[in-house]
Structures are given as C-alpha cells and as structure tokens.
Amino acid sequence: MNPLSDSSSPRSGAHPGLPRGLHWVALLLLCAAYLQGGLVKLYDFPGAVTEIQRLGLAPAQPMAVAVIVLELGASAMILLGRWRWLGALLLAAFTLAATFLALRFWSAPPDARFAMANAFFEHLGLVGGFLLVAWEDLSRRHAPSSTHAFPRTITGVQS
C-alpha cells in the first residue's frame, strides 16, 4: 500500500480534493515526536531507563523496551495504514497516561507551573489528534465504498 496514494477508497486514508500526500504528511507530523522519542530511547537505552525511573515506574528496563516498541510500532501502524485506528488509540492512551504522570503542573513549583501547564495541554491536543485519526480510520472502514466517511456540508446542507 502506497501511503502517498491519492485513492479515495474507504481504506486509503486519502481525501478527495487534497494535494497528493498531504494526509500522510499530516500523520507523519503527528507521529514525529514519537518517532524521534523512540529512536532516541533506542540509541540511548540507559537514558530511557533513567527517564522511566525518574517517573517512579518499575521495572524500568522492561518498561523502557515497551515504550520504545510502542512509540515506533504504533507510529509505523499509523503511517503505513495497517491497523491505523489501533496505533492511534495506543498512542492516545500512552500520551494521556504519560501526560498525567510527567506533567502534573498543579503540584509543580510556581516557577515551573506555566511551562508544565502549556506542555500538559499540548499533550492533550495530541491525544485529541490521535482520537480523530482512529475515528477517521474506523469510519472509513465501515463506510460504503461509494461514499466518504465525513460528508461535506455547506450551511448545514449535505452535498
């Protein structure tokens, strides 16, 4: 399957009327932090273990391996369009959990609170983006092949 395909079949993930490959580039941008994070953790495994330990999680080594596999594997699922909905839900759940573990701005010292709150809500935005990817993929899988999962509307009238 070509991720840059311009096909409008229910499973392709492409949208009619959009420039070729724009949908895939958007998915790549959404996954960029997870691809980068997974690769950095892979090449600096001791650093990944230290990060897990700093969060108070144990056992740190198996959890670091799981995080690397999750970040890289779920990103690949999204980008390749194989079980895209599942990859998106996995990254949404992971991001939500990591956000509440690492970005507890409400209990941070006052000088760190603003930056942590910003990061917290940015991560919630990523969760929302992944939920939309999952919803879109599942909708397209269940849509009849002659229609699109998200009908275009103009002033409330479907086209």
Backbone as CSV, one residue per row, in Angstrom:
resi,resn,N_x,N_y,N_z,CA_x,CA_y,CA_z,C_x,C_y,C_z
1,MET,0.841,-1.182,0.000,0.000,0.000,0.000,0.881,1.238,0.000
2,ASN,0.628,2.151,-0.909,1.400,3.373,-1.025,0.801,4.435,-0.108
3,PRO,1.546,4.893,0.918,0.985,5.878,1.832,0.730,7.219,1.172
4,LEU,1.315,7.466,0.011,1.093,8.726,-0.684,0.023,8.602,-1.754
5,SER,-0.704,7.494,-1.733,-1.757,7.250,-2.709,-2.830,8.314,-2.641
6,ASP,-3.405,8.649,-3.792,-4.467,9.648,-3.845,-5.827,8.987,-4.006
7,SER,-5.891,7.691,-3.795,-7.138,6.960,-3.947,-8.153,7.425,-2.928
8,SER,-9.423,7.402,-3.290,-10.456,7.806,-2.335,-11.242,6.610,-1.815
9,SER,-10.652,5.423,-1.895,-11.333,4.252,-1.354,-11.424,4.376,0.156
10,PRO,-12.400,3.712,0.782,-12.603,3.866,2.213,-11.390,3.542,3.053
11,ARG,-10.511,2.676,2.593,-9.379,2.263,3.420,-8.115,3.055,3.125
12,SER,-8.126,3.930,2.117,-6.884,4.574,1.706,-6.418,5.646,2.666
13,GLY,-7.331,6.347,3.313,-6.943,7.432,4.186,-6.747,8.737,3.441
14,ALA,-6.791,8.739,2.107,-6.635,9.966,1.345,-7.977,10.664,1.222
15,HIS,-7.934,11.958,1.032,-9.150,12.747,0.919,-9.223,13.344,-0.476
16,PRO,-10.366,13.191,-1.136,-10.502,13.793,-2.460,-10.349,15.304,-2.355
17,GLY,-9.673,15.899,-3.297,-9.520,17.343,-3.316,-8.287,17.854,-2.581
18,LEU,-7.629,17.024,-1.803,-6.410,17.445,-1.122,-5.207,17.115,-1.989
19,PRO,-4.160,17.938,-1.893,-2.941,17.607,-2.653,-2.431,16.219,-2.279
20,ARG,-1.871,15.541,-3.263,-1.369,14.178,-3.090,-0.378,14.112,-1.923
21,GLY,-0.617,13.225,-0.999,0.315,13.005,0.097,0.123,13.897,1.317
22,LEU,-0.741,14.900,1.248,-0.906,15.813,2.386,-1.413,15.086,3.631
23,HIS,-2.324,14.153,3.449,-2.856,13.389,4.583,-1.734,12.625,5.274
24,TRP,-0.871,11.985,4.485,0.233,11.219,5.053,1.239,12.127,5.755
25,VAL,1.516,13.297,5.179,2.435,14.246,5.812,1.862,14.707,7.152
26,ALA,0.555,14.941,7.210,-0.077,15.325,8.472,0.088,14.220,9.514
27,LEU,-0.075,12.966,9.097,0.123,11.847,10.020,1.577,11.766,10.472
28,LEU,2.510,12.001,9.555,3.929,11.994,9.908,4.227,13.074,10.949
29,LEU,3.674,14.252,10.760,3.887,15.333,11.729,3.291,14.981,13.090
30,LEU,2.131,14.344,13.094,1.506,13.936,14.351,2.362,12.896,15.076
31,CYS,3.020,12.033,14.315,3.845,10.961,14.898,5.294,11.367,15.125
32,ALA,5.702,12.543,14.677,7.114,12.930,14.686,7.751,12.823,16.065
33,ALA,7.082,13.302,17.102,7.667,13.261,18.451,7.851,11.824,18.930
34,TYR,6.978,10.923,18.517,7.056,9.527,18.946,8.140,8.785,18.173
35,LEU,8.305,9.110,16.899,9.392,8.530,16.124,10.736,8.999,16.675
36,GLN,10.857,10.298,16.908,12.090,10.853,17.465,12.337,10.297,18.858
37,GLY,11.320,10.281,19.696,11.471,9.777,21.060,11.854,8.315,21.101
38,GLY,11.219,7.512,20.273,11.535,6.088,20.225,12.955,5.837,19.761
39,LEU,13.393,6.583,18.741,14.760,6.402,18.235,15.802,6.878,19.254
40,VAL,15.544,7.998,19.909,16.480,8.484,20.933,16.584,7.480,22.066
41,LYS,15.448,6.948,22.503,15.461,5.948,23.579,16.176,4.675,23.136
42,LEU,15.991,4.292,21.880,16.641,3.100,21.350,18.164,3.259,21.350
43,TYR,18.637,4.422,20.922,20.078,4.645,20.833,20.703,5.071,22.158
44,ASP,19.879,5.507,23.112,20.374,5.837,24.452,19.503,5.102,25.466
45,PHE,19.605,3.786,25.441,18.760,2.971,26.315,18.972,3.285,27.800
46,PRO,20.211,3.488,28.265,20.380,3.858,29.681,19.631,5.153,30.033
47,GLY,19.619,6.109,29.119,18.864,7.341,29.342,17.368,7.081,29.418
48,ALA,16.880,6.152,28.583,15.463,5.792,28.608,15.098,5.147,29.936
49,VAL,15.971,4.288,30.445,15.730,3.630,31.734,15.707,4.677,32.849
50,THR,16.641,5.626,32.792,16.684,6.695,33.797,15.404,7.523,33.772
51,GLU,14.893,7.803,32.578,13.646,8.566,32.441,12.477,7.819,33.089
52,ILE,12.401,6.521,32.870,11.345,5.704,33.476,11.488,5.704,34.999
53,GLN,12.710,5.561,35.481,12.953,5.564,36.929,12.581,6.908,37.548
54,ARG,12.881,7.997,36.844,12.564,9.338,37.343,11.056,9.507,37.538
55,LEU,10.278,8.799,36.748,8.822,8.853,36.895,8.324,7.930,38.001
56,GLY,9.232,7.178,38.597,8.861,6.293,39.696,8.233,4.986,39.250
57,LEU,8.512,4.586,38.016,7.922,3.363,37.480,8.921,2.216,37.532
58,ALA,8.413,1.022,37.739,9.274,-0.165,37.812,8.496,-1.361,37.277
59,PRO,9.188,-2.318,36.716,10.622,-2.402,36.446,10.982,-1.532,35.240
60,ALA,12.018,-0.737,35.392,12.347,0.306,34.425,12.817,-0.234,33.075
61,GLN,13.658,-1.273,33.066,14.186,-1.760,31.785,13.093,-2.337,30.883
62,PRO,12.251,-3.253,31.380,11.184,-3.752,30.503,10.203,-2.653,30.077
63,MET,9.967,-1.699,30.966,9.065,-0.604,30.604,9.682,0.276,29.521
64,ALA,11.000,0.499,29.586,11.670,1.283,28.548,11.574,0.570,27.198
65,VAL,11.754,-0.736,27.204,11.612,-1.513,25.961,10.186,-1.380,25.433
66,ALA,9.202,-1.505,26.318,7.798,-1.398,25.907,7.495,-0.022,25.317
67,VAL,8.037,1.021,25.911,7.803,2.376,25.403,8.420,2.539,24.016
68,ILE,9.625,2.034,23.832,10.287,2.123,22.524,9.456,1.389,21.467
69,VAL,9.056,0.175,21.784,8.251,-0.623,20.840,6.930,0.081,20.553
70,LEU,6.309,0.628,21.578,5.032,1.325,21.402,5.197,2.563,20.536
71,GLU,6.165,3.411,20.860,6.328,4.651,20.101,6.641,4.383,18.628
72,LEU,7.563,3.467,18.369,7.938,3.183,16.985,6.896,2.320,16.269
73,GLY,6.394,1.307,16.966,5.429,0.400,16.345,4.098,1.061,16.040
74,ALA,3.553,1.795,16.990,2.254,2.451,16.764,2.390,3.537,15.698
75,SER,3.514,4.255,15.689,3.739,5.256,14.640,3.783,4.585,13.271
76,ALA,4.461,3.451,13.170,4.522,2.717,11.904,3.126,2.263,11.474
77,MET,2.324,1.790,12.417,0.959,1.367,12.090,0.172,2.526,11.486
78,ILE,0.321,3.700,12.065,-0.395,4.880,11.578,0.106,5.266,10.191
79,LEU,1.411,5.333,10.023,1.972,5.807,8.762,1.784,4.822,7.614
80,LEU,1.802,3.531,7.928,1.624,2.518,6.888,0.161,2.192,6.631
81,GLY,-0.721,2.666,7.491,-2.147,2.424,7.305,-2.586,1.026,7.687
82,ARG,-1.762,0.303,8.401,-2.108,-1.046,8.869,-2.573,-0.939,10.301
83,TRP,-3.825,-1.252,10.534,-4.407,-1.123,11.873,-4.188,0.302,12.398
84,ARG,-4.343,1.277,11.509,-4.106,2.686,11.863,-4.904,3.084,13.093
85,TRP,-6.157,2.656,13.163,-7.005,3.036,14.295,-6.402,2.532,15.606
86,LEU,-5.847,1.321,15.588,-5.274,0.752,16.803,-3.996,1.496,17.197
87,GLY,-3.139,1.778,16.240,-1.930,2.549,16.530,-2.268,3.907,17.117
88,ALA,-3.287,4.557,16.560,-3.696,5.868,17.061,-4.249,5.777,18.481
89,LEU,-5.056,4.754,18.754,-5.593,4.596,20.112,-4.494,4.267,21.114
90,LEU,-3.516,3.461,20.696,-2.400,3.147,21.584,-1.602,4.401,21.933
91,LEU,-1.306,5.231,20.927,-0.557,6.456,21.208,-1.398,7.458,21.994
92,ALA,-2.701,7.484,21.774,-3.565,8.366,22.568,-3.537,7.955,24.039
93,ALA,-3.697,6.661,24.306,-3.695,6.179,25.697,-2.336,6.397,26.346
94,PHE,-1.261,6.093,25.618,0.090,6.287,26.137,0.328,7.761,26.466
95,THR,-0.048,8.638,25.551,0.168,10.069,25.749,-0.631,10.592,26.926
96,LEU,-1.857,10.147,27.059,-2.681,10.585,28.186,-2.068,10.141,29.511
97,ALA,-1.651,8.887,29.582,-1.031,8.384,30.816,0.269,9.120,31.114
98,ALA,1.114,9.280,30.111,2.401,9.959,30.309,2.192,11.415,30.711
99,THR,1.168,12.046,30.166,0.883,13.440,30.492,0.543,13.598,31.966
100,PHE,-0.316,12.707,32.474,-0.694,12.800,33.886,0.427,12.353,34.820
101,LEU,1.346,11.540,34.324,2.495,11.132,35.136,3.586,12.203,35.188
102,ALA,3.889,12.788,34.052,5.070,13.646,33.952,4.785,15.139,34.013
103,LEU,3.556,15.553,33.766,3.272,16.988,33.659,2.221,17.443,34.669
104,ARG,2.412,17.096,35.909,1.474,17.472,36.979,1.715,18.926,37.388
105,PHE,1.313,19.831,36.516,1.575,21.250,36.722,0.921,21.789,37.989
106,TRP,-0.187,21.189,38.398,-0.912,21.655,39.572,-0.122,21.463,40.872
107,SER,0.850,20.564,40.845,1.672,20.363,42.036,3.121,20.817,41.834
108,ALA,3.382,21.494,40.734,4.738,21.957,40.420,5.034,23.255,41.170
109,PRO,6.316,23.541,41.374,6.677,24.838,41.961,6.176,25.968,41.054
110,PRO,5.843,27.103,41.620,5.280,28.209,40.831,6.112,28.607,39.613
111,ASP,7.429,28.557,39.708,8.260,28.966,38.572,8.223,27.963,37.414
112,ALA,7.791,26.738,37.653,7.716,25.718,36.601,6.284,25.485,36.121
113,ARG,5.323,26.044,36.824,3.915,25.736,36.565,3.452,26.134,35.168
114,PHE,3.827,27.324,34.709,3.354,27.807,33.411,3.814,26.894,32.271
115,ALA,5.102,26.585,32.233,5.643,25.731,31.160,5.031,24.334,31.216
116,MET,4.861,23.814,32.419,4.276,22.466,32.538,2.811,22.460,32.125
117,ALA,2.084,23.513,32.463,0.676,23.594,32.047,0.573,23.668,30.532
118,ASN,1.447,24.458,29.907,1.461,24.528,28.445,1.703,23.157,27.841
119,ALA,2.724,22.469,28.320,3.049,21.140,27.796,1.909,20.161,28.045
120,PHE,1.281,20.251,29.216,0.157,19.376,29.565,-0.961,19.510,28.524
121,PHE,-1.355,20.753,28.236,-2.464,20.951,27.302,-2.061,20.682,25.855
122,GLU,-0.797,20.883,25.509,-0.327,20.481,24.181,-0.439,18.967,24.016
123,HIS,-0.102,18.229,25.057,-0.217,16.771,25.007,-1.674,16.338,24.907
124,LEU,-2.568,17.043,25.571,-3.996,16.734,25.413,-4.425,16.956,23.965
125,GLY,-3.851,17.960,23.313,-4.126,18.179,21.895,-3.660,17.013,21.042
126,LEU,-2.504,16.440,21.364,-2.041,15.253,20.652,-3.004,14.084,20.851
127,VAL,-3.482,13.911,22.078,-4.458,12.850,22.344,-5.676,13.048,21.449
128,GLY,-6.167,14.281,21.374,-7.307,14.573,20.503,-7.017,14.264,19.046
129,GLY,-5.823,14.605,18.590,-5.447,14.304,17.208,-5.440,12.811,16.931
130,PHE,-4.898,12.035,17.868,-4.882,10.583,17.677,-6.292,9.997,17.725
131,LEU,-7.153,10.534,18.572,-8.538,10.062,18.601,-9.231,10.350,17.272
132,LEU,-8.952,11.501,16.678,-9.525,11.808,15.359,-9.003,10.866,14.281
133,VAL,-7.723,10.525,14.344,-7.156,9.570,13.374,-7.860,8.221,13.507
134,ALA,-8.039,7.758,14.741,-8.716,6.470,14.955,-10.159,6.533,14.452
135,TRP,-10.845,7.603,14.784,-12.243,7.768,14.363,-12.354,7.785,12.844
136,GLU,-11.478,8.546,12.196,-11.497,8.630,10.742,-11.233,7.255,10.116
137,ASP,-10.232,6.551,10.624,-9.892,5.251,10.049,-11.038,4.261,10.227
138,LEU,-11.603,4.210,11.416,-12.727,3.295,11.649,-13.948,3.688,10.827
139,SER,-14.204,4.979,10.697,-15.337,5.443,9.890,-15.164,5.062,8.441
140,ARG,-13.957,5.212,7.926,-13.697,4.859,6.528,-13.813,3.352,6.300
141,ARG,-13.424,2.576,7.282,-13.520,1.118,7.149,-14.966,0.648,7.100
142,HIS,-15.838,1.383,7.761,-17.239,0.965,7.836,-18.138,1.733,6.877
143,ALA,-17.560,2.674,6.127,-18.350,3.436,5.169,-18.495,2.636,3.879
144,PRO,-19.664,2.715,3.229,-19.795,2.069,1.913,-18.763,2.658,0.961
145,SER,-18.244,1.854,0.054,-17.154,2.294,-0.818,-17.544,3.456,-1.720
146,SER,-18.832,3.688,-1.938,-19.240,4.763,-2.834,-19.424,6.088,-2.103
147,THR,-19.272,6.112,-0.780,-19.427,7.365,-0.042,-18.181,7.639,0.768
148,HIS,-18.091,8.816,1.286,-16.971,9.205,2.125,-17.441,9.244,3.565
149,ALA,-16.542,8.945,4.477,-16.897,8.841,5.891,-17.353,10.161,6.478
150,PHE,-16.836,11.272,5.978,-17.180,12.575,6.530,-17.799,13.417,5.428
151,PRO,-19.155,13.424,5.327,-19.799,14.173,4.251,-19.495,15.657,4.355
152,ARG,-19.336,16.264,3.216,-19.115,17.712,3.192,-20.447,18.408,3.411
153,THR,-20.442,19.443,4.214,-21.662,20.204,4.438,-21.384,21.679,4.200
154,ILE,-22.348,22.353,3.653,-22.277,23.798,3.490,-23.562,24.344,4.089
155,THR,-23.411,25.162,5.075,-24.535,25.743,5.824,-25.530,24.670,6.256
156,GLY,-25.029,23.565,6.707,-25.882,22.525,7.255,-26.532,21.620,6.232
157,VAL,-26.316,21.839,4.936,-26.903,21.013,3.886,-25.841,20.083,3.365
158,GLN,-26.124,18.787,3.384,-25.148,17.824,2.887,-25.113,17.848,1.379
159,SER,-23.879,17.688,0.855,-23.739,17.629,-0.607,-23.737,16.219,-1.079
